[in-house]
Amino acid sequence: MSELDSGLRIISAGATVEEIAAVTAVLQTALDELAAEQSVVAGPTVSAWERSQRPMRGTLTPGADAWRSF
């Protein structure tokens, strides 16, 4: 029985160091690919500051009926 730093636990009396390394490499690659997919799916994050920004209002033009058109 062998336990690695990552918390991966291999329960086999006959597992060689090479076999354990191969399994660990395959699992790490799969996890890296999943993490990359998740970052692409999630897309860029928008901060609360960016969400709260609104476009500037247009210029106010004084005159007859100007305040009715806003």
mmCIF file as Biopython writes it, N, C-alpha, C and O atoms, coordinates in Angstrom:
data_model
#
loop_
_atom_site.group_PDB
_atom_site.id
_atom_site.type_symbol
_atom_site.label_atom_id
_atom_site.label_alt_id
_atom_site.label_comp_id
_atom_site.label_asym_id
_atom_site.label_entity_id
_atom_site.label_seq_id
_atom_site.pdbx_PDB_ins_code
_atom_site.Cartn_x
_atom_site.Cartn_y
_atom_site.Cartn_z
_atom_site.occupancy
_atom_site.B_iso_or_equiv
_atom_site.auth_seq_id
_atom_site.auth_asym_id
_atom_site.pdbx_PDB_model_num
ATOM 1   N N  . MET A ? 1  ? 0.855   -1.162 0.000   1.0 0.0 1  A 1 
ATOM 2   C CA . MET A ? 1  ? 0.000   0.000  0.000   1.0 0.0 1  A 1 
ATOM 3   C C  . MET A ? 1  ? 0.907   1.232  0.000   1.0 0.0 1  A 1 
ATOM 4   O O  . MET A ? 1  ? 1.879   1.318  0.750   1.0 0.0 1  A 1 
ATOM 5   N N  . SER A ? 2  ? 0.549   2.189  -0.875  1.0 0.0 2  A 1 
ATOM 6   C CA . SER A ? 2  ? 1.363   3.400  -0.979  1.0 0.0 2  A 1 
ATOM 7   C C  . SER A ? 2  ? 0.448   4.607  -1.036  1.0 0.0 2  A 1 
ATOM 8   O O  . SER A ? 2  ? -0.565  4.596  -1.736  1.0 0.0 2  A 1 
ATOM 9   N N  . GLU A ? 3  ? 0.809   5.657  -0.290  1.0 0.0 3  A 1 
ATOM 10  C CA . GLU A ? 3  ? 0.026   6.883  -0.328  1.0 0.0 3  A 1 
ATOM 11  C C  . GLU A ? 3  ? 0.942   8.019  -0.751  1.0 0.0 3  A 1 
ATOM 12  O O  . GLU A ? 3  ? 2.004   8.235  -0.167  1.0 0.0 3  A 1 
ATOM 13  N N  . LEU A ? 4  ? 0.508   8.744  -1.786  1.0 0.0 4  A 1 
ATOM 14  C CA . LEU A ? 4  ? 1.302   9.828  -2.329  1.0 0.0 4  A 1 
ATOM 15  C C  . LEU A ? 4  ? 0.906   11.144 -1.687  1.0 0.0 4  A 1 
ATOM 16  O O  . LEU A ? 4  ? -0.101  11.209 -0.983  1.0 0.0 4  A 1 
ATOM 17  N N  . ASP A ? 5  ? 1.688   12.199 -1.922  1.0 0.0 5  A 1 
ATOM 18  C CA . ASP A ? 5  ? 1.407   13.511 -1.349  1.0 0.0 5  A 1 
ATOM 19  C C  . ASP A ? 5  ? 0.066   14.065 -1.803  1.0 0.0 5  A 1 
ATOM 20  O O  . ASP A ? 5  ? -0.545  14.852 -1.081  1.0 0.0 5  A 1 
ATOM 21  N N  . SER A ? 6  ? -0.405  13.678 -2.970  1.0 0.0 6  A 1 
ATOM 22  C CA . SER A ? 6  ? -1.650  14.207 -3.512  1.0 0.0 6  A 1 
ATOM 23  C C  . SER A ? 6  ? -2.880  13.594 -2.861  1.0 0.0 6  A 1 
ATOM 24  O O  . SER A ? 6  ? -4.001  14.003 -3.162  1.0 0.0 6  A 1 
ATOM 25  N N  . GLY A ? 7  ? -2.696  12.633 -1.987  1.0 0.0 7  A 1 
ATOM 26  C CA . GLY A ? 7  ? -3.832  11.969 -1.368  1.0 0.0 7  A 1 
ATOM 27  C C  . GLY A ? 7  ? -4.274  10.755 -2.152  1.0 0.0 7  A 1 
ATOM 28  O O  . GLY A ? 7  ? -5.225  10.077 -1.764  1.0 0.0 7  A 1 
ATOM 29  N N  . LEU A ? 8  ? -3.596  10.472 -3.251  1.0 0.0 8  A 1 
ATOM 30  C CA . LEU A ? 8  ? -3.895  9.299  -4.063  1.0 0.0 8  A 1 
ATOM 31  C C  . LEU A ? 8  ? -3.416  8.068  -3.317  1.0 0.0 8  A 1 
ATOM 32  O O  . LEU A ? 8  ? -2.285  8.019  -2.834  1.0 0.0 8  A 1 
ATOM 33  N N  . ARG A ? 9  ? -4.266  7.105  -3.232  1.0 0.0 9  A 1 
ATOM 34  C CA . ARG A ? 9  ? -3.925  5.903  -2.479  1.0 0.0 9  A 1 
ATOM 35  C C  . ARG A ? 9  ? -3.965  4.707  -3.411  1.0 0.0 9  A 1 
ATOM 36  O O  . ARG A ? 9  ? -5.003  4.414  -4.005  1.0 0.0 9  A 1 
ATOM 37  N N  . ILE A ? 10 ? -2.865  4.026  -3.541  1.0 0.0 10 A 1 
ATOM 38  C CA . ILE A ? 10 ? -2.779  2.857  -4.412  1.0 0.0 10 A 1 
ATOM 39  C C  . ILE A ? 10 ? -2.694  1.625  -3.524  1.0 0.0 10 A 1 
ATOM 40  O O  . ILE A ? 10 ? -1.788  1.482  -2.703  1.0 0.0 10 A 1 
ATOM 41  N N  . ILE A ? 11 ? -3.660  0.746  -3.713  1.0 0.0 11 A 1 
ATOM 42  C CA . ILE A ? 11 ? -3.726  -0.459 -2.889  1.0 0.0 11 A 1 
ATOM 43  C C  . ILE A ? 11 ? -3.429  -1.648 -3.787  1.0 0.0 11 A 1 
ATOM 44  O O  . ILE A ? 11 ? -4.319  -2.187 -4.445  1.0 0.0 11 A 1 
ATOM 45  N N  . SER A ? 12 ? -2.186  -2.040 -3.804  1.0 0.0 12 A 1 
ATOM 46  C CA . SER A ? 12 ? -1.763  -3.195 -4.584  1.0 0.0 12 A 1 
ATOM 47  C C  . SER A ? 12 ? -0.416  -3.649 -4.054  1.0 0.0 12 A 1 
ATOM 48  O O  . SER A ? 12 ? 0.507   -2.850 -3.896  1.0 0.0 12 A 1 
ATOM 49  N N  . ALA A ? 13 ? -0.315  -4.908 -3.787  1.0 0.0 13 A 1 
ATOM 50  C CA . ALA A ? 13 ? 0.934   -5.431 -3.251  1.0 0.0 13 A 1 
ATOM 51  C C  . ALA A ? 13 ? 2.011   -5.515 -4.324  1.0 0.0 13 A 1 
ATOM 52  O O  . ALA A ? 13 ? 3.203   -5.455 -4.022  1.0 0.0 13 A 1 
ATOM 53  N N  . GLY A ? 14 ? 1.586   -5.656 -5.588  1.0 0.0 14 A 1 
ATOM 54  C CA . GLY A ? 14 ? 2.565   -5.882 -6.638  1.0 0.0 14 A 1 
ATOM 55  C C  . GLY A ? 14 ? 2.806   -4.694 -7.547  1.0 0.0 14 A 1 
ATOM 56  O O  . GLY A ? 14 ? 3.417   -4.859 -8.603  1.0 0.0 14 A 1 
ATOM 57  N N  . ALA A ? 15 ? 2.360   -3.523 -7.189  1.0 0.0 15 A 1 
ATOM 58  C CA . ALA A ? 15 ? 2.544   -2.351 -8.060  1.0 0.0 15 A 1 
ATOM 59  C C  . ALA A ? 15 ? 3.990   -1.884 -7.995  1.0 0.0 15 A 1 
ATOM 60  O O  . ALA A ? 15 ? 4.548   -1.673 -6.919  1.0 0.0 15 A 1 
ATOM 61  N N  . THR A ? 16 ? 4.579   -1.729 -9.173  1.0 0.0 16 A 1 
ATOM 62  C CA . THR A ? 16 ? 5.947   -1.229 -9.212  1.0 0.0 16 A 1 
ATOM 63  C C  . THR A ? 16 ? 5.941   0.295  -9.211  1.0 0.0 16 A 1 
ATOM 64  O O  . THR A ? 16 ? 4.907   0.928  -9.427  1.0 0.0 16 A 1 
ATOM 65  N N  . VAL A ? 17 ? 7.094   0.860  -8.968  1.0 0.0 17 A 1 
ATOM 66  C CA . VAL A ? 17 ? 7.218   2.311  -8.959  1.0 0.0 17 A 1 
ATOM 67  C C  . VAL A ? 17 ? 6.878   2.879  -10.337 1.0 0.0 17 A 1 
ATOM 68  O O  . VAL A ? 17 ? 6.261   3.939  -10.433 1.0 0.0 17 A 1 
ATOM 69  N N  . GLU A ? 18 ? 7.271   2.191  -11.390 1.0 0.0 18 A 1 
ATOM 70  C CA . GLU A ? 18 ? 6.975   2.640  -12.751 1.0 0.0 18 A 1 
ATOM 71  C C  . GLU A ? 18 ? 5.476   2.623  -13.028 1.0 0.0 18 A 1 
ATOM 72  O O  . GLU A ? 18 ? 4.950   3.546  -13.650 1.0 0.0 18 A 1 
ATOM 73  N N  . GLU A ? 19 ? 4.788   1.583  -12.571 1.0 0.0 19 A 1 
ATOM 74  C CA . GLU A ? 19 ? 3.337   1.497  -12.772 1.0 0.0 19 A 1 
ATOM 75  C C  . GLU A ? 19 ? 2.615   2.610  -12.006 1.0 0.0 19 A 1 
ATOM 76  O O  . GLU A ? 19 ? 1.674   3.218  -12.518 1.0 0.0 19 A 1 
ATOM 77  N N  . ILE A ? 20 ? 3.053   2.862  -10.809 1.0 0.0 20 A 1 
ATOM 78  C CA . ILE A ? 20 ? 2.445   3.932  -10.006 1.0 0.0 20 A 1 
ATOM 79  C C  . ILE A ? 20 ? 2.681   5.280  -10.690 1.0 0.0 20 A 1 
ATOM 80  O O  . ILE A ? 20 ? 1.776   6.112  -10.749 1.0 0.0 20 A 1 
ATOM 81  N N  . ALA A ? 21 ? 3.879   5.494  -11.200 1.0 0.0 21 A 1 
ATOM 82  C CA . ALA A ? 21 ? 4.186   6.745  -11.898 1.0 0.0 21 A 1 
ATOM 83  C C  . ALA A ? 21 ? 3.335   6.887  -13.154 1.0 0.0 21 A 1 
ATOM 84  O O  . ALA A ? 21 ? 2.874   7.985  -13.465 1.0 0.0 21 A 1 
ATOM 85  N N  . ALA A ? 22 ? 3.121   5.795  -13.879 1.0 0.0 22 A 1 
ATOM 86  C CA . ALA A ? 22 ? 2.314   5.843  -15.100 1.0 0.0 22 A 1 
ATOM 87  C C  . ALA A ? 22 ? 0.862   6.186  -14.779 1.0 0.0 22 A 1 
ATOM 88  O O  . ALA A ? 22 ? 0.256   7.020  -15.451 1.0 0.0 22 A 1 
ATOM 89  N N  . VAL A ? 23 ? 0.313   5.552  -13.765 1.0 0.0 23 A 1 
ATOM 90  C CA . VAL A ? 23 ? -1.074  5.829  -13.371 1.0 0.0 23 A 1 
ATOM 91  C C  . VAL A ? 23 ? -1.207  7.271  -12.901 1.0 0.0 23 A 1 
ATOM 92  O O  . VAL A ? 23 ? -2.171  7.952  -13.252 1.0 0.0 23 A 1 
ATOM 93  N N  . THR A ? 24 ? -0.265  7.733  -12.124 1.0 0.0 24 A 1 
ATOM 94  C CA . THR A ? 24 ? -0.288  9.102  -11.632 1.0 0.0 24 A 1 
ATOM 95  C C  . THR A ? 24 ? -0.209  10.099 -12.781 1.0 0.0 24 A 1 
ATOM 96  O O  . THR A ? 24 ? -0.909  11.111 -12.768 1.0 0.0 24 A 1 
ATOM 97  N N  . ALA A ? 25 ? 0.629   9.828  -13.768 1.0 0.0 25 A 1 
ATOM 98  C CA . ALA A ? 25 ? 0.764   10.731 -14.919 1.0 0.0 25 A 1 
ATOM 99  C C  . ALA A ? 25 ? -0.522  10.785 -15.727 1.0 0.0 25 A 1 
ATOM 100 O O  . ALA A ? 25 ? -0.934  11.861 -16.162 1.0 0.0 25 A 1 
ATOM 101 N N  . VAL A ? 26 ? -1.160  9.646  -15.932 1.0 0.0 26 A 1 
ATOM 102 C CA . VAL A ? 26 ? -2.420  9.613  -16.688 1.0 0.0 26 A 1 
ATOM 103 C C  . VAL A ? 26 ? -3.501  10.383 -15.947 1.0 0.0 26 A 1 
ATOM 104 O O  . VAL A ? 26 ? -4.224  11.177 -16.549 1.0 0.0 26 A 1 
ATOM 105 N N  . LEU A ? 27 ? -3.614  10.156 -14.654 1.0 0.0 27 A 1 
ATOM 106 C CA . LEU A ? 27 ? -4.630  10.866 -13.872 1.0 0.0 27 A 1 
ATOM 107 C C  . LEU A ? 27 ? -4.365  12.363 -13.836 1.0 0.0 27 A 1 
ATOM 108 O O  . LEU A ? 27 ? -5.303  13.154 -13.939 1.0 0.0 27 A 1 
ATOM 109 N N  . GLN A ? 28 ? -3.103  12.770 -13.692 1.0 0.0 28 A 1 
ATOM 110 C CA . GLN A ? 28 ? -2.773  14.196 -13.662 1.0 0.0 28 A 1 
ATOM 111 C C  . GLN A ? 28 ? -3.100  14.860 -14.989 1.0 0.0 28 A 1 
ATOM 112 O O  . GLN A ? 28 ? -3.608  15.981 -15.014 1.0 0.0 28 A 1 
ATOM 113 N N  . THR A ? 29 ? -2.810  14.172 -16.099 1.0 0.0 29 A 1 
ATOM 114 C CA . THR A ? 29 ? -3.125  14.715 -17.414 1.0 0.0 29 A 1 
ATOM 115 C C  . THR A ? 29 ? -4.630  14.877 -17.588 1.0 0.0 29 A 1 
ATOM 116 O O  . THR A ? 29 ? -5.091  15.890 -18.114 1.0 0.0 29 A 1 
ATOM 117 N N  . ALA A ? 30 ? -5.393  13.885 -17.148 1.0 0.0 30 A 1 
ATOM 118 C CA . ALA A ? 30 ? -6.852  13.973 -17.247 1.0 0.0 30 A 1 
ATOM 119 C C  . ALA A ? 30 ? -7.385  15.139 -16.419 1.0 0.0 30 A 1 
ATOM 120 O O  . ALA A ? 30 ? -8.274  15.864 -16.868 1.0 0.0 30 A 1 
ATOM 121 N N  . LEU A ? 31 ? -6.852  15.322 -15.224 1.0 0.0 31 A 1 
ATOM 122 C CA . LEU A ? 31 ? -7.290  16.436 -14.373 1.0 0.0 31 A 1 
ATOM 123 C C  . LEU A ? 31 ? -6.907  17.785 -14.981 1.0 0.0 31 A 1 
ATOM 124 O O  . LEU A ? 31 ? -7.682  18.739 -14.909 1.0 0.0 31 A 1 
ATOM 125 N N  . ASP A ? 32 ? -5.720  17.870 -15.577 1.0 0.0 32 A 1 
ATOM 126 C CA . ASP A ? 32 ? -5.299  19.118 -16.224 1.0 0.0 32 A 1 
ATOM 127 C C  . ASP A ? 32 ? -6.210  19.463 -17.395 1.0 0.0 32 A 1 
ATOM 128 O O  . ASP A ? 32 ? -6.566  20.626 -17.589 1.0 0.0 32 A 1 
ATOM 129 N N  . GLU A ? 33 ? -6.588  18.448 -18.180 1.0 0.0 33 A 1 
ATOM 130 C CA . GLU A ? 33 ? -7.492  18.682 -19.312 1.0 0.0 33 A 1 
ATOM 131 C C  . GLU A ? 33 ? -8.861  19.149 -18.831 1.0 0.0 33 A 1 
ATOM 132 O O  . GLU A ? 33 ? -9.446  20.059 -19.419 1.0 0.0 33 A 1 
ATOM 133 N N  . LEU A ? 34 ? -9.376  18.537 -17.772 1.0 0.0 34 A 1 
ATOM 134 C CA . LEU A ? 34 ? -10.670 18.960 -17.226 1.0 0.0 34 A 1 
ATOM 135 C C  . LEU A ? 34 ? -10.605 20.391 -16.707 1.0 0.0 34 A 1 
ATOM 136 O O  . LEU A ? 34 ? -11.538 21.168 -16.910 1.0 0.0 34 A 1 
ATOM 137 N N  . ALA A ? 35 ? -9.526  20.735 -16.050 1.0 0.0 35 A 1 
ATOM 138 C CA . ALA A ? 35 ? -9.377  22.100 -15.538 1.0 0.0 35 A 1 
ATOM 139 C C  . ALA A ? 35 ? -9.320  23.099 -16.687 1.0 0.0 35 A 1 
ATOM 140 O O  . ALA A ? 35 ? -9.893  24.184 -16.591 1.0 0.0 35 A 1 
ATOM 141 N N  . ALA A ? 36 ? -8.640  22.748 -17.766 1.0 0.0 36 A 1 
ATOM 142 C CA . ALA A ? 36 ? -8.567  23.637 -18.926 1.0 0.0 36 A 1 
ATOM 143 C C  . ALA A ? 36 ? -9.935  23.804 -19.569 1.0 0.0 36 A 1 
ATOM 144 O O  . ALA A ? 36 ? -10.294 24.908 -19.980 1.0 0.0 36 A 1 
ATOM 145 N N  . GLU A ? 37 ? -10.705 22.722 -19.662 1.0 0.0 37 A 1 
ATOM 146 C CA . GLU A ? 37 ? -12.057 22.802 -20.228 1.0 0.0 37 A 1 
ATOM 147 C C  . GLU A ? 37 ? -12.948 23.678 -19.368 1.0 0.0 37 A 1 
ATOM 148 O O  . GLU A ? 37 ? -13.729 24.471 -19.894 1.0 0.0 37 A 1 
ATOM 149 N N  . GLN A ? 38 ? -12.843 23.549 -18.061 1.0 0.0 38 A 1 
ATOM 150 C CA . GLN A ? 38 ? -13.672 24.348 -17.158 1.0 0.0 38 A 1 
ATOM 151 C C  . GLN A ? 38 ? -13.359 25.829 -17.283 1.0 0.0 38 A 1 
ATOM 152 O O  . GLN A ? 38 ? -14.267 26.657 -17.216 1.0 0.0 38 A 1 
ATOM 153 N N  . SER A ? 39 ? -12.101 26.175 -17.461 1.0 0.0 39 A 1 
ATOM 154 C CA . SER A ? 39 ? -11.758 27.587 -17.591 1.0 0.0 39 A 1 
ATOM 155 C C  . SER A ? 39 ? -12.262 28.151 -18.906 1.0 0.0 39 A 1 
ATOM 156 O O  . SER A ? 39 ? -12.599 29.333 -18.975 1.0 0.0 39 A 1 
ATOM 157 N N  . VAL A ? 40 ? -12.324 27.333 -19.958 1.0 0.0 40 A 1 
ATOM 158 C CA . VAL A ? 40 ? -12.851 27.787 -21.244 1.0 0.0 40 A 1 
ATOM 159 C C  . VAL A ? 40 ? -14.363 27.930 -21.161 1.0 0.0 40 A 1 
ATOM 160 O O  . VAL A ? 40 ? -14.926 28.899 -21.670 1.0 0.0 40 A 1 
ATOM 161 N N  . VAL A ? 41 ? -15.021 26.971 -20.525 1.0 0.0 41 A 1 
ATOM 162 C CA . VAL A ? 41 ? -16.483 27.006 -20.407 1.0 0.0 41 A 1 
ATOM 163 C C  . VAL A ? 41 ? -16.911 28.190 -19.552 1.0 0.0 41 A 1 
ATOM 164 O O  . VAL A ? 41 ? -17.885 28.870 -19.875 1.0 0.0 41 A 1 
ATOM 165 N N  . ALA A ? 42 ? -16.198 28.438 -18.476 1.0 0.0 42 A 1 
ATOM 166 C CA . ALA A ? 42 ? -16.577 29.516 -17.578 1.0 0.0 42 A 1 
ATOM 167 C C  . ALA A ? 42 ? -16.403 30.878 -18.238 1.0 0.0 42 A 1 
ATOM 168 O O  . ALA A ? 42 ? -17.143 31.815 -17.940 1.0 0.0 42 A 1 
ATOM 169 N N  . GLY A ? 43 ? -15.438 30.987 -19.122 1.0 0.0 43 A 1 
ATOM 170 C CA . GLY A ? 43 ? -15.202 32.248 -19.803 1.0 0.0 43 A 1 
ATOM 171 C C  . GLY A ? 43 ? -14.578 33.266 -18.878 1.0 0.0 43 A 1 
ATOM 172 O O  . GLY A ? 43 ? -14.276 32.976 -17.721 1.0 0.0 43 A 1 
ATOM 173 N N  . PRO A ? 44 ? -14.392 34.442 -19.393 1.0 0.0 44 A 1 
ATOM 174 C CA . PRO A ? 44 ? -13.771 35.471 -18.552 1.0 0.0 44 A 1 
ATOM 175 C C  . PRO A ? 44 ? -14.735 35.918 -17.458 1.0 0.0 44 A 1 
ATOM 176 O O  . PRO A ? 44 ? -15.941 36.041 -17.671 1.0 0.0 44 A 1 
ATOM 177 N N  . THR A ? 45 ? -14.172 36.152 -16.304 1.0 0.0 45 A 1 
ATOM 178 C CA . THR A ? 45 ? -15.012 36.594 -15.200 1.0 0.0 45 A 1 
ATOM 179 C C  . THR A ? 45 ? -15.161 38.112 -15.253 1.0 0.0 45 A 1 
ATOM 180 O O  . THR A ? 45 ? -14.239 38.831 -15.641 1.0 0.0 45 A 1 
ATOM 181 N N  . VAL A ? 46 ? -16.318 38.572 -14.862 1.0 0.0 46 A 1 
ATOM 182 C CA . VAL A ? 46 ? -16.606 40.002 -14.839 1.0 0.0 46 A 1 
ATOM 183 C C  . VAL A ? 46 ? -16.731 40.408 -13.386 1.0 0.0 46 A 1 
ATOM 184 O O  . VAL A ? 46 ? -17.504 39.817 -12.632 1.0 0.0 46 A 1 
ATOM 185 N N  . SER A ? 47 ? -15.981 41.404 -12.999 1.0 0.0 47 A 1 
ATOM 186 C CA . SER A ? 47 ? -16.004 41.836 -11.606 1.0 0.0 47 A 1 
ATOM 187 C C  . SER A ? 47 ? -17.282 42.626 -11.316 1.0 0.0 47 A 1 
ATOM 188 O O  . SER A ? 47 ? -17.968 43.082 -12.231 1.0 0.0 47 A 1 
ATOM 189 N N  . ALA A ? 48 ? -17.578 42.773 -10.054 1.0 0.0 48 A 1 
ATOM 190 C CA . ALA A ? 48 ? -18.745 43.556 -9.645  1.0 0.0 48 A 1 
ATOM 191 C C  . ALA A ? 48 ? -18.606 45.004 -10.099 1.0 0.0 48 A 1 
ATOM 192 O O  . ALA A ? 48 ? -19.597 45.653 -10.433 1.0 0.0 48 A 1 
ATOM 193 N N  . TRP A ? 49 ? -17.393 45.500 -10.110 1.0 0.0 49 A 1 
ATOM 194 C CA . TRP A ? 49 ? -17.151 46.869 -10.567 1.0 0.0 49 A 1 
ATOM 195 C C  . TRP A ? 49 ? -17.538 47.003 -12.041 1.0 0.0 49 A 1 
ATOM 196 O O  . TRP A ? 49 ? -18.203 47.967 -12.421 1.0 0.0 49 A 1 
ATOM 197 N N  . GLU A ? 50 ? -17.129 46.050 -12.864 1.0 0.0 50 A 1 
ATOM 198 C CA . GLU A ? 50 ? -17.452 46.120 -14.287 1.0 0.0 50 A 1 
ATOM 199 C C  . GLU A ? 50 ? -18.956 45.979 -14.528 1.0 0.0 50 A 1 
ATOM 200 O O  . GLU A ? 50 ? -19.513 46.639 -15.405 1.0 0.0 50 A 1 
ATOM 201 N N  . ARG A ? 51 ? -19.609 45.117 -13.746 1.0 0.0 51 A 1 
ATOM 202 C CA . ARG A ? 51 ? -21.052 44.932 -13.912 1.0 0.0 51 A 1 
ATOM 203 C C  . ARG A ? 51 ? -21.825 46.189 -13.537 1.0 0.0 51 A 1 
ATOM 204 O O  . ARG A ? 51 ? -22.873 46.470 -14.117 1.0 0.0 51 A 1 
ATOM 205 N N  . SER A ? 52 ? -21.315 46.944 -12.572 1.0 0.0 52 A 1 
ATOM 206 C CA . SER A ? 52 ? -22.050 48.104 -12.092 1.0 0.0 52 A 1 
ATOM 207 C C  . SER A ? 52 ? -21.881 49.332 -12.991 1.0 0.0 52 A 1 
ATOM 208 O O  . SER A ? 52 ? -22.598 50.320 -12.826 1.0 0.0 52 A 1 
ATOM 209 N N  . GLN A ? 53 ? -20.960 49.281 -13.916 1.0 0.0 53 A 1 
ATOM 210 C CA . GLN A ? 53 ? -20.725 50.439 -14.778 1.0 0.0 53 A 1 
ATOM 211 C C  . GLN A ? 53 ? -21.840 50.569 -15.808 1.0 0.0 53 A 1 
ATOM 212 O O  . GLN A ? 53 ? -22.284 49.580 -16.391 1.0 0.0 53 A 1 
ATOM 213 N N  . ARG A ? 54 ? -22.269 51.763 -16.015 1.0 0.0 54 A 1 
ATOM 214 C CA . ARG A ? 54 ? -23.319 52.037 -16.989 1.0 0.0 54 A 1 
ATOM 215 C C  . ARG A ? 54 ? -22.779 53.054 -17.983 1.0 0.0 54 A 1 
ATOM 216 O O  . ARG A ? 54 ? -21.877 53.826 -17.658 1.0 0.0 54 A 1 
ATOM 217 N N  . PRO A ? 55 ? -23.320 53.058 -19.178 1.0 0.0 55 A 1 
ATOM 218 C CA . PRO A ? 55 ? -22.840 54.055 -20.139 1.0 0.0 55 A 1 
ATOM 219 C C  . PRO A ? 55 ? -23.227 55.460 -19.680 1.0 0.0 55 A 1 
ATOM 220 O O  . PRO A ? 55 ? -24.223 55.651 -18.981 1.0 0.0 55 A 1 
ATOM 221 N N  . MET A ? 56 ? -22.432 56.416 -20.080 1.0 0.0 56 A 1 
ATOM 222 C CA . MET A ? 56 ? -22.724 57.796 -19.719 1.0 0.0 56 A 1 
ATOM 223 C C  . MET A ? 56 ? -23.991 58.252 -20.446 1.0 0.0 56 A 1 
ATOM 224 O O  . MET A ? 56 ? -24.252 57.839 -21.576 1.0 0.0 56 A 1 
ATOM 225 N N  . ARG A ? 57 ? -24.754 59.089 -19.798 1.0 0.0 57 A 1 
ATOM 226 C CA . ARG A ? 57 ? -25.982 59.570 -20.434 1.0 0.0 57 A 1 
ATOM 227 C C  . ARG A ? 57 ? -25.643 60.540 -21.561 1.0 0.0 57 A 1 
ATOM 228 O O  . ARG A ? 57 ? -24.561 61.126 -21.600 1.0 0.0 57 A 1 
ATOM 229 N N  . GLY A ? 58 ? -26.569 60.688 -22.447 1.0 0.0 58 A 1 
ATOM 230 C CA . GLY A ? 58 ? -26.378 61.617 -23.554 1.0 0.0 58 A 1 
ATOM 231 C C  . GLY A ? 58 ? -26.433 63.055 -23.085 1.0 0.0 58 A 1 
ATOM 232 O O  . GLY A ? 58 ? -26.758 63.333 -21.931 1.0 0.0 58 A 1 
ATOM 233 N N  . THR A ? 59 ? -26.123 63.937 -23.963 1.0 0.0 59 A 1 
ATOM 234 C CA . THR A ? 59 ? -26.127 65.348 -23.595 1.0 0.0 59 A 1 
ATOM 235 C C  . THR A ? 59 ? -27.560 65.835 -23.424 1.0 0.0 59 A 1 
ATOM 236 O O  . THR A ? 59 ? -28.470 65.407 -24.134 1.0 0.0 59 A 1 
ATOM 237 N N  . LEU A ? 60 ? -27.735 66.730 -22.477 1.0 0.0 60 A 1 
ATOM 238 C CA . LEU A ? 60 ? -29.042 67.320 -22.242 1.0 0.0 60 A 1 
ATOM 239 C C  . LEU A ? 60 ? -29.163 68.566 -23.106 1.0 0.0 60 A 1 
ATOM 240 O O  . LEU A ? 60 ? -28.298 69.441 -23.096 1.0 0.0 60 A 1 
ATOM 241 N N  . THR A ? 61 ? -30.230 68.619 -23.834 1.0 0.0 61 A 1 
ATOM 242 C CA . THR A ? 61 ? -30.444 69.792 -24.684 1.0 0.0 61 A 1 
ATOM 243 C C  . THR A ? 61 ? -31.637 70.568 -24.155 1.0 0.0 61 A 1 
ATOM 244 O O  . THR A ? 61 ? -32.746 70.036 -24.107 1.0 0.0 61 A 1 
ATOM 245 N N  . PRO A ? 62 ? -31.433 71.795 -23.763 1.0 0.0 62 A 1 
ATOM 246 C CA . PRO A ? 62 ? -32.557 72.596 -23.272 1.0 0.0 62 A 1 
ATOM 247 C C  . PRO A ? 62 ? -33.462 72.995 -24.426 1.0 0.0 62 A 1 
ATOM 248 O O  . PRO A ? 62 ? -33.032 73.091 -25.575 1.0 0.0 62 A 1 
ATOM 249 N N  . GLY A ? 63 ? -34.708 73.223 -24.095 1.0 0.0 63 A 1 
ATOM 250 C CA . GLY A ? 63 ? -35.635 73.668 -25.109 1.0 0.0 63 A 1 
ATOM 251 C C  . GLY A ? 63 ? -37.028 73.174 -24.831 1.0 0.0 63 A 1 
ATOM 252 O O  . GLY A ? 63 ? -37.269 72.503 -23.827 1.0 0.0 63 A 1 
ATOM 253 N N  . ALA A ? 64 ? -37.941 73.498 -25.708 1.0 0.0 64 A 1 
ATOM 254 C CA . ALA A ? 64 ? -39.336 73.081 -25.531 1.0 0.0 64 A 1 
ATOM 255 C C  . ALA A ? 64 ? -39.444 71.580 -25.688 1.0 0.0 64 A 1 
ATOM 256 O O  . ALA A ? 64 ? -38.868 71.009 -26.615 1.0 0.0 64 A 1 
ATOM 257 N N  . ASP A ? 65 ? -40.159 70.947 -24.813 1.0 0.0 65 A 1 
ATOM 258 C CA . ASP A ? 65 ? -40.396 69.490 -24.782 1.0 0.0 65 A 1 
ATOM 259 C C  . ASP A ? 65 ? -39.110 68.658 -24.612 1.0 0.0 65 A 1 
ATOM 260 O O  . ASP A ? 65 ? -39.144 67.451 -24.851 1.0 0.0 65 A 1 
ATOM 261 N N  . ALA A ? 66 ? -38.018 69.241 -24.220 1.0 0.0 66 A 1 
ATOM 262 C CA . ALA A ? 66 ? -36.765 68.501 -24.074 1.0 0.0 66 A 1 
ATOM 263 C C  . ALA A ? 66 ? -36.836 67.502 -22.922 1.0 0.0 66 A 1 
ATOM 264 O O  . ALA A ? 66 ? -36.251 66.422 -23.006 1.0 0.0 66 A 1 
ATOM 265 N N  . TRP A ? 67 ? -37.546 67.852 -21.845 1.0 0.0 67 A 1 
ATOM 266 C CA . TRP A ? 67 ? -37.566 66.963 -20.702 1.0 0.0 67 A 1 
ATOM 267 C C  . TRP A ? 67 ? -38.537 65.814 -20.876 1.0 0.0 67 A 1 
ATOM 268 O O  . TRP A ? 67 ? -38.533 64.887 -20.065 1.0 0.0 67 A 1 
ATOM 269 N N  . ARG A ? 68 ? -39.342 65.841 -21.873 1.0 0.0 68 A 1 
ATOM 270 C CA . ARG A ? 68 ? -40.282 64.754 -22.082 1.0 0.0 68 A 1 
ATOM 271 C C  . ARG A ? 68 ? -39.643 63.590 -22.859 1.0 0.0 68 A 1 
ATOM 272 O O  . ARG A ? 68 ? -40.204 62.494 -22.888 1.0 0.0 68 A 1 
ATOM 273 N N  . SER A ? 69 ? -38.523 63.805 -23.462 1.0 0.0 69 A 1 
ATOM 274 C CA . SER A ? 69 ? -37.948 62.803 -24.335 1.0 0.0 69 A 1 
ATOM 275 C C  . SER A ? 69 ? -36.910 61.918 -23.647 1.0 0.0 69 A 1 
ATOM 276 O O  . SER A ? 69 ? -36.307 61.064 -24.297 1.0 0.0 69 A 1 
ATOM 277 N N  . PHE A ? 70 ? -36.692 62.108 -22.341 1.0 0.0 70 A 1 
ATOM 278 C CA . PHE A ? 70 ? -35.650 61.311 -21.734 1.0 0.0 70 A 1 
ATOM 279 C C  . PHE A ? 70 ? -36.139 59.924 -21.383 1.0 0.0 70 A 1 
ATOM 280 O O  . PHE A ? 70 ? -35.374 59.115 -20.857 1.0 0.0 70 A 1 
#
